[in-house]
Amino acid sequence: MYRDWHVRTQLAVIAQPATFDERARQFPDVSLQDSDGLVLYLVEQRKLTVRVPLSVTLPWRLTPSQYPEIFLEKLPLVVHDFNLSPGVNLSLAFDLRVWIIFHPPQPAPIPDVRVWCQKFFVPAGQFESKRSRH
């Protein structure tokens, strides 16, 4: 249990140009399948799937905490046109950023001092106080 690597993944989809418009709050209901050779991007029914094979050719780097990470950008992932009124369209691009951070195995926990003392110094029983001798 203490010898496993942990992987944390963070995805950010950001509407461009940055706006507070209601249309930028929800990802458009589009279907998309795109690949840049190694990484596969798939959008179906507003669900995003990113398949990333672990490869040396990916953009590896170290986090400020010195953990290995892969950082990917798909700019833009989707460009969608919204019809505001006849002849007036709003075009929004949705950018994708992906962080995959690898956390090394945690060291085994330090045993309780009492357990440690029992194991190494007191072969039989517990520390006891004989109050009658005091």
The first five atom37 places (N, CA, C, CB, O) and aatype in JSON, in Angstrom:
{
  "aatype": [12, 18, 1, 3, 17, 8, 19, 1, 16, 5, 10, 0, 19, 9, 0, 5, 14, 0, 16, 13, 3, 6, 1, 0, 1, 5, 13, 14, 3, 19, 15, 10, 5, 3, 15, 3, 7, 10, 19, 10, 18, 10, 19, 6, 5, 1, 11, 10, 16, 19, 1, 19, 14, 10, 15, 19, 16, 10, 14, 17, 1, 10, 16, 14, 15, 5, 18, 14, 6, 9, 13, 10, 6, 11, 10, 14, 10, 19, 19, 8, 3, 13, 2, 10, 15, 14, 7, 19, 2, 10, 15, 10, 0, 13, 3, 10, 1, 19, 17, 9, 9, 13, 8, 14, 14, 5, 14, 0, 14, 9, 14, 3, 19, 1, 19, 17, 4, 5, 11, 13, 13, 19, 14, 0, 7, 5, 13, 6, 15, 11, 1, 15, 1, 8],
  "atom_mask": [
    [1, 1, 1, 1, 1],
    [1, 1, 1, 1, 1],
    [1, 1, 1, 1, 1],
    [1, 1, 1, 1, 1],
    [1, 1, 1, 1, 1],
    [1, 1, 1, 1, 1],
    [1, 1, 1, 1, 1],
    [1, 1, 1, 1, 1],
    [1, 1, 1, 1, 1],
    [1, 1, 1, 1, 1],
    [1, 1, 1, 1, 1],
    [1, 1, 1, 1, 1],
    [1, 1, 1, 1, 1],
    [1, 1, 1, 1, 1],
    [1, 1, 1, 1, 1],
    [1, 1, 1, 1, 1],
    [1, 1, 1, 1, 1],
    [1, 1, 1, 1, 1],
    [1, 1, 1, 1, 1],
    [1, 1, 1, 1, 1],
    [1, 1, 1, 1, 1],
    [1, 1, 1, 1, 1],
    [1, 1, 1, 1, 1],
    [1, 1, 1, 1, 1],
    [1, 1, 1, 1, 1],
    [1, 1, 1, 1, 1],
    [1, 1, 1, 1, 1],
    [1, 1, 1, 1, 1],
    [1, 1, 1, 1, 1],
    [1, 1, 1, 1, 1],
    [1, 1, 1, 1, 1],
    [1, 1, 1, 1, 1],
    [1, 1, 1, 1, 1],
    [1, 1, 1, 1, 1],
    [1, 1, 1, 1, 1],
    [1, 1, 1, 1, 1],
    [1, 1, 1, 0, 1],
    [1, 1, 1, 1, 1],
    [1, 1, 1, 1, 1],
    [1, 1, 1, 1, 1],
    [1, 1, 1, 1, 1],
    [1, 1, 1, 1, 1],
    [1, 1, 1, 1, 1],
    [1, 1, 1, 1, 1],
    [1, 1, 1, 1, 1],
    [1, 1, 1, 1, 1],
    [1, 1, 1, 1, 1],
    [1, 1, 1, 1, 1],
    [1, 1, 1, 1, 1],
    [1, 1, 1, 1, 1],
    [1, 1, 1, 1, 1],
    [1, 1, 1, 1, 1],
    [1, 1, 1, 1, 1],
    [1, 1, 1, 1, 1],
    [1, 1, 1, 1, 1],
    [1, 1, 1, 1, 1],
    [1, 1, 1, 1, 1],
    [1, 1, 1, 1, 1],
    [1, 1, 1, 1, 1],
    [1, 1, 1, 1, 1],
    [1, 1, 1, 1, 1],
    [1, 1, 1, 1, 1],
    [1, 1, 1, 1, 1],
    [1, 1, 1, 1, 1],
    [1, 1, 1, 1, 1],
    [1, 1, 1, 1, 1],
    [1, 1, 1, 1, 1],
    [1, 1, 1, 1, 1],
    [1, 1, 1, 1, 1],
    [1, 1, 1, 1, 1],
    [1, 1, 1, 1, 1],
    [1, 1, 1, 1, 1],
    [1, 1, 1, 1, 1],
    [1, 1, 1, 1, 1],
    [1, 1, 1, 1, 1],
    [1, 1, 1, 1, 1],
    [1, 1, 1, 1, 1],
    [1, 1, 1, 1, 1],
    [1, 1, 1, 1, 1],
    [1, 1, 1, 1, 1],
    [1, 1, 1, 1, 1],
    [1, 1, 1, 1, 1],
    [1, 1, 1, 1, 1],
    [1, 1, 1, 1, 1],
    [1, 1, 1, 1, 1],
    [1, 1, 1, 1, 1],
    [1, 1, 1, 0, 1],
    [1, 1, 1, 1, 1],
    [1, 1, 1, 1, 1],
    [1, 1, 1, 1, 1],
    [1, 1, 1, 1, 1],
    [1, 1, 1, 1, 1],
    [1, 1, 1, 1, 1],
    [1, 1, 1, 1, 1],
    [1, 1, 1, 1, 1],
    [1, 1, 1, 1, 1],
    [1, 1, 1, 1, 1],
    [1, 1, 1, 1, 1],
    [1, 1, 1, 1, 1],
    [1, 1, 1, 1, 1],
    [1, 1, 1, 1, 1],
    [1, 1, 1, 1, 1],
    [1, 1, 1, 1, 1],
    [1, 1, 1, 1, 1],
    [1, 1, 1, 1, 1],
    [1, 1, 1, 1, 1],
    [1, 1, 1, 1, 1],
    [1, 1, 1, 1, 1],
    [1, 1, 1, 1, 1],
    [1, 1, 1, 1, 1],
    [1, 1, 1, 1, 1],
    [1, 1, 1, 1, 1],
    [1, 1, 1, 1, 1],
    [1, 1, 1, 1, 1],
    [1, 1, 1, 1, 1],
    [1, 1, 1, 1, 1],
    [1, 1, 1, 1, 1],
    [1, 1, 1, 1, 1],
    [1, 1, 1, 1, 1],
    [1, 1, 1, 1, 1],
    [1, 1, 1, 1, 1],
    [1, 1, 1, 1, 1],
    [1, 1, 1, 1, 1],
    [1, 1, 1, 1, 1],
    [1, 1, 1, 0, 1],
    [1, 1, 1, 1, 1],
    [1, 1, 1, 1, 1],
    [1, 1, 1, 1, 1],
    [1, 1, 1, 1, 1],
    [1, 1, 1, 1, 1],
    [1, 1, 1, 1, 1],
    [1, 1, 1, 1, 1],
    [1, 1, 1, 1, 1],
    [1, 1, 1, 1, 1]
  ],
  "atom_positions": [
    [[0.82, -1.2, 0.0], [0.0, 0.0, 0.0], [0.86, 1.26, 0.0], [-0.93, 0.0, 1.2], [0.48, 2.26, -0.6]],
    [[1.97, 1.22, 0.64], [2.8, 2.42, 0.74], [3.8, 2.51, -0.41], [3.54, 2.45, 2.06], [4.59, 3.45, -0.45]],
    [[3.79, 1.57, -1.32], [4.77, 1.55, -2.39], [4.18, 1.89, -3.76], [5.43, 0.22, -2.46], [4.84, 1.67, -4.77]],
    [[2.97, 2.41, -3.81], [2.31, 2.72, -5.08], [2.46, 4.2, -5.42], [0.82, 2.34, -5.02], [2.39, 5.07, -4.55]],
    [[2.67, 4.48, -6.71], [2.65, 5.85, -7.19], [1.2, 6.3, -7.28], [3.37, 5.97, -8.57], [0.32, 5.5, -7.6]],
    [[0.95, 7.56, -7.01], [-0.38, 8.14, -7.13], [-0.36, 9.15, -8.27], [-0.84, 8.81, -5.78], [0.59, 9.91, -8.42]],
    [[-1.42, 9.13, -9.06], [-1.51, 10.03, -10.21], [-2.68, 10.97, -9.99], [-1.68, 9.24, -11.55], [-3.8, 10.54, -9.72]],
    [[-2.41, 12.28, -10.1], [-3.47, 13.29, -9.99], [-3.62, 13.95, -11.36], [-3.13, 14.36, -8.88], [-2.64, 14.37, -11.97]],
    [[-4.85, 14.02, -11.81], [-5.13, 14.61, -13.11], [-6.03, 15.82, -12.93], [-5.79, 13.57, -14.05], [-7.02, 15.78, -12.2]],
    [[-5.68, 16.88, -13.62], [-6.49, 18.1, -13.56], [-6.75, 18.56, -14.99], [-5.78, 19.22, -12.74], [-5.83, 18.66, -15.8]],
    [[-8.02, 18.83, -15.29], [-8.42, 19.32, -16.6], [-9.04, 20.7, -16.45], [-9.41, 18.35, -17.29], [-9.77, 20.96, -15.49]],
    [[-8.74, 21.59, -17.39], [-9.37, 22.92, -17.39], [-9.84, 23.2, -18.81], [-8.37, 24.03, -16.9], [-9.06, 23.16, -19.76]],
    [[-11.14, 23.49, -18.93], [-11.71, 23.91, -20.21], [-12.13, 25.36, -20.03], [-12.94, 22.99, -20.65], [-12.96, 25.68, -19.18]],
    [[-11.55, 26.24, -20.84], [-11.74, 27.68, -20.67], [-12.28, 28.27, -21.97], [-10.41, 28.38, -20.26], [-11.71, 28.07, -23.04]],
    [[-13.37, 29.0, -21.85], [-13.96, 29.67, -23.02], [-13.13, 30.9, -23.38], [-15.43, 30.06, -22.75], [-12.72, 31.66, -22.51]],
    [[-12.91, 31.07, -24.68], [-12.16, 32.22, -25.19], [-13.0, 32.9, -26.26], [-10.77, 31.79, -25.74], [-13.56, 32.18, -27.08]],
    [[-13.13, 34.18, -26.34], [-12.55, 35.14, -25.41], [-13.24, 35.03, -24.05], [-12.66, 36.57, -25.96], [-14.41, 34.66, -23.97]],
    [[-12.51, 35.37, -23.02], [-13.04, 35.28, -21.66], [-14.28, 36.16, -21.55], [-11.97, 35.7, -20.61], [-14.26, 37.35, -21.88]],
    [[-15.35, 35.56, -21.1], [-16.62, 36.28, -21.02], [-17.48, 35.68, -19.92], [-17.37, 36.24, -22.38], [-17.3, 34.53, -19.53]],
    [[-18.41, 36.47, -19.43], [-19.39, 35.99, -18.45], [-20.71, 35.65, -19.13], [-19.61, 37.03, -17.35], [-21.72, 35.43, -18.45]],
    [[-20.71, 35.6, -20.45], [-21.92, 35.29, -21.19], [-22.42, 33.9, -20.8], [-21.65, 35.36, -22.71], [-21.62, 32.99, -20.54]],
    [[-23.72, 33.74, -20.76], [-24.35, 32.47, -20.35], [-23.89, 31.3, -21.22], [-25.88, 32.6, -20.42], [-23.78, 30.18, -20.73]],
    [[-23.62, 31.55, -22.48], [-23.21, 30.49, -23.4], [-21.84, 29.92, -23.07], [-23.2, 31.01, -24.82], [-21.52, 28.79, -23.45]],
    [[-21.03, 30.69, -22.37], [-19.69, 30.22, -22.0], [-19.72, 29.34, -20.75], [-18.77, 31.41, -21.78], [-18.71, 28.72, -20.41]],
    [[-20.85, 29.29, -20.07], [-20.94, 28.51, -18.83], [-21.07, 27.01, -19.1], [-22.12, 28.98, -18.0], [-20.65, 26.2, -18.28]],
    [[-21.65, 26.64, -20.23], [-21.84, 25.24, -20.55], [-21.08, 24.89, -21.82], [-23.32, 24.91, -20.71], [-21.04, 25.66, -22.78]],
    [[-20.49, 23.71, -21.79], [-19.78, 23.21, -22.96], [-20.82, 22.84, -24.02], [-18.88, 21.99, -22.6], [-21.84, 22.23, -23.69]],
    [[-20.59, 23.2, -25.27], [-21.58, 22.91, -26.31], [-21.75, 21.4, -26.52], [-21.17, 23.57, -27.64], [-20.82, 20.62, -26.31]],
    [[-22.94, 21.02, -26.93], [-23.24, 19.61, -27.18], [-22.77, 19.25, -28.59], [-24.77, 19.31, -27.01], [-23.56, 19.26, -29.54]],
    [[-21.49, 18.94, -28.71], [-20.88, 18.6, -29.99], [-20.19, 17.25, -29.87], [-19.86, 19.7, -30.44], [-19.93, 16.77, -28.76]],
    [[-19.9, 16.64, -31.0], [-19.12, 15.41, -31.04], [-17.79, 15.73, -31.71], [-19.87, 14.26, -31.8], [-17.73, 16.45, -32.71]],
    [[-16.73, 15.19, -31.13], [-15.39, 15.48, -31.64], [-14.47, 14.31, -31.35], [-14.83, 16.79, -31.01], [-14.52, 13.72, -30.27]],
    [[-13.65, 13.98, -32.32], [-12.57, 13.02, -32.1], [-11.35, 13.59, -32.8], [-12.93, 11.58, -32.62], [-11.36, 13.8, -34.01]],
    [[-10.3, 13.82, -32.03], [-9.09, 14.44, -32.57], [-7.88, 13.78, -31.92], [-9.08, 15.99, -32.33], [-7.94, 13.34, -30.78]],
    [[-6.8, 13.72, -32.66], [-5.58, 13.13, -32.15], [-4.4, 13.91, -32.68], [-5.48, 11.63, -32.53], [-4.41, 14.38, -33.82]],
    [[-3.38, 14.04, -31.85], [-2.15, 14.69, -32.32], [-1.03, 13.67, -32.49], [-1.73, 15.81, -31.35], [0.15, 14.02, -32.4]],
    [[-1.38, 12.44, -32.71], [-0.38, 11.39, -32.89], [-0.33, 10.45, -31.69], [0.0, 0.0, 0.0], [-0.43, 9.24, -31.83]],
    [[-0.18, 11.02, -30.51], [-0.13, 10.21, -29.29], [-1.4, 10.37, -28.46], [1.08, 10.59, -28.46], [-1.98, 9.38, -28.0]],
    [[-1.82, 11.59, -28.26], [-2.95, 11.89, -27.36], [-4.25, 11.92, -28.16], [-2.73, 13.24, -26.63], [-4.32, 12.53, -29.23]],
    [[-5.28, 11.24, -27.62], [-6.59, 11.2, -28.27], [-7.56, 12.04, -27.45], [-7.11, 9.74, -28.41], [-7.66, 11.87, -26.24]],
    [[-8.27, 12.95, -28.12], [-9.29, 13.79, -27.51], [-10.64, 13.36, -28.08], [-9.02, 15.32, -27.76], [-10.82, 13.31, -29.29]],
    [[-11.58, 13.04, -27.19], [-12.89, 12.57, -27.61], [-13.96, 13.3, -26.81], [-13.0, 11.03, -27.43], [-13.92, 13.31, -25.58]],
    [[-14.93, 13.9, -27.51], [-16.05, 14.57, -26.86], [-17.32, 13.96, -27.43], [-16.02, 16.13, -27.09], [-17.55, 13.96, -28.64]],
    [[-18.16, 13.43, -26.52], [-19.46, 12.87, -26.89], [-20.43, 13.15, -25.76], [-19.36, 11.34, -27.19], [-20.14, 12.86, -24.6]],
    [[-21.59, 13.7, -26.1], [-22.65, 14.0, -25.14], [-22.12, 14.81, -23.94], [-23.29, 12.7, -24.64], [-22.43, 14.52, -22.79]],
    [[-21.33, 15.82, -24.25], [-20.73, 16.72, -23.26], [-19.79, 16.01, -22.29], [-21.82, 17.43, -22.49], [-19.55, 16.5, -21.19]],
    [[-19.28, 14.86, -22.68], [-18.3, 14.14, -21.86], [-16.97, 14.15, -22.6], [-18.76, 12.66, -21.57], [-16.88, 13.8, -23.78]],
    [[-15.94, 14.55, -21.89], [-14.6, 14.66, -22.46], [-13.76, 13.48, -22.01], [-13.93, 16.0, -22.05], [-13.69, 13.17, -20.82]],
    [[-13.13, 12.82, -22.97], [-12.19, 11.74, -22.68], [-10.86, 12.12, -23.31], [-12.71, 10.35, -23.23], [-10.79, 12.48, -24.49]],
    [[-9.81, 12.04, -22.52], [-8.45, 12.3, -23.02], [-7.64, 11.05, -22.73], [-7.81, 13.59, -22.35], [-7.47, 10.66, -21.57]],
    [[-7.13, 10.42, -23.77], [-6.3, 9.22, -23.6], [-4.85, 9.6, -23.85], [-6.74, 8.07, -24.58], [-4.48, 10.07, -24.93]],
    [[-4.06, 9.39, -22.8], [-2.65, 9.8, -22.85], [-1.78, 8.58, -22.58], [-2.36, 10.94, -21.83], [-1.73, 8.11, -21.44]],
    [[-1.09, 8.06, -23.58], [-0.16, 6.96, -23.31], [1.11, 7.53, -22.68], [0.17, 6.16, -24.63], [1.58, 8.59, -23.08]],
    [[1.66, 6.83, -21.72], [2.89, 7.31, -21.1], [4.04, 7.04, -22.07], [3.15, 6.61, -19.72], [4.38, 5.9, -22.36]],
    [[4.62, 8.11, -22.55], [5.67, 8.02, -23.56], [6.75, 9.06, -23.28], [5.08, 8.22, -24.97], [6.48, 10.11, -22.7]],
    [[7.94, 8.76, -23.68], [9.07, 9.68, -23.51], [8.89, 10.94, -24.36], [10.39, 8.98, -23.87], [9.42, 11.99, -24.01]],
    [[8.15, 10.83, -25.46], [8.0, 11.97, -26.38], [6.98, 12.99, -25.9], [7.61, 11.47, -27.74], [6.85, 14.04, -26.53]],
    [[6.26, 12.73, -24.83], [5.32, 13.71, -24.28], [6.07, 14.82, -23.57], [4.32, 13.03, -23.32], [7.23, 14.63, -23.18]],
    [[5.44, 15.98, -23.38], [6.12, 17.11, -22.73], [6.2, 16.94, -21.2], [5.39, 18.42, -23.07], [5.39, 17.51, -20.46]],
    [[7.16, 16.17, -20.74], [7.4, 15.96, -19.32], [8.11, 17.16, -18.73], [8.22, 14.67, -19.07], [8.89, 17.82, -19.42]],
    [[7.84, 17.44, -17.47], [8.54, 18.5, -16.75], [8.39, 18.21, -15.26], [7.99, 19.93, -17.11], [7.7, 17.27, -14.87]],
    [[9.03, 19.03, -14.44], [8.93, 18.88, -12.98], [8.07, 20.01, -12.42], [10.34, 18.89, -12.33], [8.16, 21.15, -12.87]],
    [[7.25, 19.68, -11.44], [6.46, 20.69, -10.74], [7.38, 21.46, -9.81], [5.26, 20.04, -9.95], [8.52, 21.04, -9.61]],
    [[6.94, 22.57, -9.23], [7.76, 23.27, -8.24], [8.13, 22.38, -7.04], [7.04, 24.51, -7.74], [9.13, 22.62, -6.37]],
    [[7.32, 21.36, -6.77], [7.62, 20.42, -5.68], [8.49, 19.26, -6.16], [6.32, 19.87, -5.08], [8.73, 18.31, -5.41]],
    [[8.97, 19.34, -7.39], [9.86, 18.35, -7.99], [9.19, 17.01, -8.28], [11.03, 18.14, -7.09], [9.85, 15.97, -8.27]],
    [[7.88, 17.02, -8.54], [7.18, 15.81, -8.96], [7.13, 15.8, -10.49], [5.74, 15.75, -8.35], [6.96, 16.86, -11.1]],
    [[7.28, 14.64, -11.13], [7.16, 14.59, -12.59], [5.72, 14.86, -13.01], [7.63, 13.23, -13.13], [4.77, 14.41, -12.37]],
    [[5.58, 15.59, -14.12], [4.24, 15.9, -14.62], [4.27, 15.99, -16.13], [3.72, 17.22, -14.01], [5.3, 16.27, -16.75]],
    [[3.1, 15.73, -16.72], [2.87, 15.93, -18.15], [1.88, 17.08, -18.27], [2.33, 14.61, -18.86], [0.83, 17.08, -17.62]],
    [[2.21, 18.07, -19.09], [1.32, 19.2, -19.33], [0.97, 19.24, -20.8], [1.97, 20.56, -18.87], [1.85, 19.28, -21.66]],
    [[-0.34, 19.22, -21.09], [-0.82, 19.23, -22.47], [-1.77, 20.4, -22.67], [-1.51, 17.9, -22.84], [-2.52, 20.77, -21.77]],
    [[-1.73, 20.98, -23.87], [-2.67, 22.03, -24.24], [-3.26, 21.69, -25.6], [-1.99, 23.43, -24.27], [-2.55, 21.26, -26.51]],
    [[-4.53, 21.89, -25.73], [-5.22, 21.77, -27.03], [-5.95, 23.1, -27.22], [-6.23, 20.52, -27.08], [-7.03, 23.32, -26.67]],
    [[-5.33, 23.97, -28.01], [-5.82, 25.34, -28.19], [-6.2, 25.56, -29.66], [-4.76, 26.37, -27.74], [-5.3, 25.58, -30.5]],
    [[-7.43, 25.73, -30.0], [-8.63, 25.44, -29.23], [-9.01, 23.96, -29.37], [-9.8, 26.33, -29.69], [-8.61, 23.3, -30.33]],
    [[-9.76, 23.46, -28.42], [-10.3, 22.11, -28.52], [-11.53, 22.13, -29.44], [-10.67, 21.55, -27.11], [-11.67, 21.28, -30.31]],
    [[-12.4, 23.11, -29.22], [-13.64, 23.24, -30.01], [-13.88, 24.72, -30.27], [-14.86, 22.59, -29.26], [-13.67, 25.55, -29.38]],
    [[-14.33, 25.05, -31.46], [-14.83, 26.39, -31.76], [-16.3, 26.22, -32.1], [-14.02, 27.08, -32.95], [-16.66, 25.43, -32.97]],
    [[-17.15, 26.99, -31.41], [-18.6, 26.83, -31.59], [-19.22, 28.2, -31.86], [-19.25, 26.17, -30.35], [-18.91, 29.18, -31.19]],
    [[-20.09, 28.23, -32.87], [-20.8, 29.47, -33.22], [-22.2, 29.42, -32.63], [-20.87, 29.66, -34.76], [-22.93, 28.44, -32.79]],
    [[-22.58, 30.51, -31.93], [-23.91, 30.64, -31.36], [-24.66, 31.7, -32.16], [-23.85, 31.01, -29.84], [-24.12, 32.77, -32.43]],
    [[-25.89, 31.41, -32.53], [-26.73, 32.38, -33.23], [-27.45, 33.22, -32.19], [-27.75, 31.68, -34.18], [-28.33, 32.73, -31.49]],
    [[-27.07, 34.49, -32.08], [-27.73, 35.38, -31.13], [-29.04, 35.91, -31.69], [-26.8, 36.55, -30.76], [-30.05, 35.98, -30.99]],
    [[-29.0, 36.27, -32.94], [-30.19, 36.72, -33.65], [-29.88, 36.57, -35.14], [-30.57, 38.23, -33.28], [-28.73, 36.3, -35.49]],
    [[-30.86, 36.73, -36.0], [-30.57, 36.56, -37.43], [-29.42, 37.47, -37.89], [-31.83, 36.85, -38.27], [-29.49, 38.69, -37.76]],
    [[-28.39, 36.85, -38.41], [-27.23, 37.6, -38.9], [-26.2, 37.95, -37.84], [0.0, 0.0, 0.0], [-25.15, 38.5, -38.18]],
    [[-26.47, 37.65, -36.57], [-25.52, 37.97, -35.5], [-25.08, 36.66, -34.84], [-26.17, 38.95, -34.45], [-25.89, 35.94, -34.25]],
    [[-23.8, 36.38, -34.94], [-23.24, 35.16, -34.35], [-22.21, 35.5, -33.29], [-22.61, 34.28, -35.44], [-21.53, 36.52, -33.35]],
    [[-22.1, 34.63, -32.32], [-21.05, 34.72, -31.3], [-20.21, 33.46, -31.42], [-21.66, 34.88, -29.85], [-20.71, 32.35, -31.3]],
    [[-18.94, 33.65, -31.65], [-18.03, 32.52, -31.77], [-17.23, 32.38, -30.49], [-17.09, 32.68, -33.0], [-16.58, 33.33, -30.05]],
    [[-17.28, 31.19, -29.88], [-16.48, 30.9, -28.68], [-15.56, 29.73, -28.96], [-17.4, 30.6, -27.46], [-15.97, 28.72, -29.54]],
    [[-14.34, 29.87, -28.55], [-13.39, 28.77, -28.61], [-13.23, 28.23, -27.19], [-12.01, 29.23, -29.21], [-13.18, 28.99, -26.23]],
    [[-13.15, 26.91, -27.08], [-12.96, 26.27, -25.78], [-11.58, 25.63, -25.78], [-14.08, 25.2, -25.49], [-11.31, 24.69, -26.52]],
    [[-10.7, 26.17, -24.93], [-9.32, 25.68, -24.8], [-9.26, 24.61, -23.72], [-8.35, 26.84, -24.47], [-9.99, 24.66, -22.73]],
    [[-8.38, 23.65, -23.93], [-8.21, 22.56, -22.96], [-6.77, 22.55, -22.47], [-8.59, 21.19, -23.58], [-5.83, 22.63, -23.26]],
    [[-6.62, 22.44, -21.16], [-5.31, 22.25, -20.54], [-5.4, 21.04, -19.63], [-4.86, 23.53, -19.74], [-6.36, 20.88, -18.88]],
    [[-4.38, 20.18, -19.69], [-4.36, 18.93, -18.93], [-3.05, 18.85, -18.16], [-4.54, 17.69, -19.86], [-1.96, 19.01, -18.72]],
    [[-3.18, 18.59, -16.86], [-2.01, 18.34, -16.01], [-2.13, 16.92, -15.48], [-1.9, 19.38, -14.83], [-3.16, 16.55, -14.92]],
    [[-1.08, 16.12, -15.65], [-1.02, 14.77, -15.08], [0.21, 14.75, -14.19], [-0.96, 13.63, -16.2], [1.34, 14.83, -14.68]],
    [[0.0, 14.66, -12.88], [1.09, 14.78, -11.91], [1.27, 13.43, -11.22], [0.81, 15.91, -10.87], [0.3, 12.83, -10.76]],
    [[2.5, 12.98, -11.15], [2.84, 11.7, -10.55], [3.46, 11.93, -9.18], [3.81, 10.89, -11.46], [4.49, 12.59, -9.05]],
    [[2.82, 11.38, -8.16], [3.31, 11.5, -6.79], [4.0, 10.2, -6.4], [2.15, 11.84, -5.79], [3.4, 9.13, -6.52]],
    [[5.25, 10.27, -5.92], [5.99, 9.05, -5.6], [5.39, 8.33, -4.39], [7.47, 9.38, -5.32], [4.58, 8.9, -3.65]],
    [[5.79, 7.08, -4.21], [5.26, 6.33, -3.06], [5.59, 7.02, -1.74], [5.83, 4.9, -3.05], [6.66, 7.61, -1.58]],
    [[4.65, 6.93, -0.82], [4.87, 7.5, 0.51], [5.71, 6.54, 1.33], [3.52, 7.79, 1.22], [5.57, 5.32, 1.19]],
    [[6.57, 7.06, 2.18], [7.34, 6.16, 3.04], [6.41, 5.46, 4.03], [8.45, 6.93, 3.8], [5.35, 5.99, 4.37]],
    [[6.82, 4.29, 4.47], [6.01, 3.55, 5.45], [5.9, 4.39, 6.72], [6.63, 2.15, 5.76], [6.85, 5.09, 7.08]],
    [[4.76, 4.32, 7.4], [4.6, 5.12, 8.61], [5.56, 4.67, 9.71], [3.17, 5.05, 9.12], [5.92, 3.5, 9.8]],
    [[5.96, 5.62, 10.53], [6.84, 5.31, 11.65], [6.01, 4.58, 12.7], [7.5, 6.61, 12.25], [4.92, 5.04, 13.05]],
    [[6.5, 3.44, 13.21], [5.7, 2.72, 14.2], [5.53, 3.53, 15.48], [6.35, 1.39, 14.51], [6.35, 4.37, 15.82]],
    [[4.47, 3.25, 16.15], [4.18, 3.86, 17.44], [5.34, 3.61, 18.4], [2.85, 3.31, 18.03], [5.92, 2.52, 18.4]],
    [[5.7, 4.6, 19.2], [6.83, 4.47, 20.13], [6.61, 3.29, 21.06], [7.02, 5.76, 20.94], [7.55, 2.56, 21.37]],
    [[5.4, 3.1, 21.51], [5.12, 2.0, 22.44], [5.39, 0.66, 21.77], [3.65, 2.07, 22.93], [6.0, -0.23, 22.38]],
    [[4.94, 0.5, 20.51], [5.19, -0.74, 19.78], [6.68, -0.92, 19.56], [4.44, -0.73, 18.42], [7.2, -2.03, 19.71]],
    [[7.37, 0.15, 19.23], [8.8, 0.09, 18.99], [9.54, -0.34, 20.26], [9.32, 1.45, 18.5], [10.44, -1.18, 20.2]],
    [[9.16, 0.24, 21.4], [9.8, -0.12, 22.68], [9.53, -1.57, 23.04], [9.29, 0.79, 23.81], [10.42, -2.28, 23.5]],
    [[8.31, -2.02, 22.81], [7.98, -3.41, 23.13], [8.79, -4.36, 22.26], [6.49, -3.66, 22.95], [9.22, -5.42, 22.72]],
    [[8.98, -3.99, 21.03], [9.68, -4.88, 20.11], [11.18, -4.96, 20.41], [9.47, -4.41, 18.68], [11.77, -6.04, 20.33]],
    [[11.79, -3.83, 20.75], [13.24, -3.82, 20.87], [13.78, -3.81, 22.3], [13.76, -2.65, 20.15], [14.88, -4.31, 22.53]],
    [[13.05, -3.26, 23.26], [13.63, -3.11, 24.59], [12.94, -3.91, 25.68], [13.61, -1.68, 24.96], [13.59, -4.32, 26.64]],
    [[11.68, -4.13, 25.56], [10.94, -4.84, 26.61], [10.39, -6.12, 26.0], [9.79, -3.95, 27.22], [9.3, -6.1, 25.43]],
    [[11.13, -7.23, 26.11], [10.71, -8.44, 25.43], [9.42, -9.05, 26.0], [11.8, -9.44, 25.49], [8.72, -9.76, 25.29]],
    [[9.12, -8.78, 27.25], [7.92, -9.4, 27.82], [7.12, -8.36, 28.58], [8.29, -10.58, 28.75], [7.6, -7.8, 29.57]],
    [[5.93, -8.1, 28.13], [5.02, -7.26, 28.88], [5.16, -5.78, 28.66], [0.0, 0.0, 0.0], [5.82, -5.33, 27.72]],
    [[4.52, -5.04, 29.54], [4.41, -3.59, 29.45], [5.24, -2.93, 30.55], [2.94, -3.15, 29.55], [5.68, -3.58, 31.5]],
    [[5.44, -1.62, 30.39], [6.04, -0.86, 31.48], [5.02, -0.8, 32.61], [6.46, 0.58, 31.01], [3.85, -0.48, 32.38]],
    [[5.44, -1.11, 33.8], [4.52, -1.07, 34.93], [5.18, -0.31, 36.07], [4.12, -2.49, 35.37], [6.4, -0.27, 36.2]],
    [[4.35, 0.26, 36.88], [4.83, 1.0, 38.03], [4.44, 0.24, 39.28], [4.25, 2.45, 38.05], [3.28, -0.15, 39.46]],
    [[5.41, 0.02, 40.14], [5.1, -0.62, 41.42], [5.0, 0.49, 42.44], [6.19, -1.71, 41.84], [6.0, 0.89, 43.04]],
    [[3.81, 0.97, 42.62], [3.6, 2.11, 43.53], [3.88, 1.74, 44.98], [2.16, 2.63, 43.4], [4.15, 2.61, 45.81]],
    [[3.82, 0.47, 45.3], [4.06, 0.08, 46.68], [5.51, 0.31, 47.1], [3.7, -1.38, 46.88], [5.79, 0.4, 48.3]],
    [[6.43, 0.42, 46.15], [7.85, 0.62, 46.48], [8.16, 2.11, 46.68], [8.74, 0.04, 45.37], [9.24, 2.44, 47.17]],
    [[7.28, 2.98, 46.33], [7.57, 4.42, 46.43], [7.18, 4.98, 47.75], [6.87, 5.19, 45.35], [7.37, 6.17, 48.0]]
  ]
}
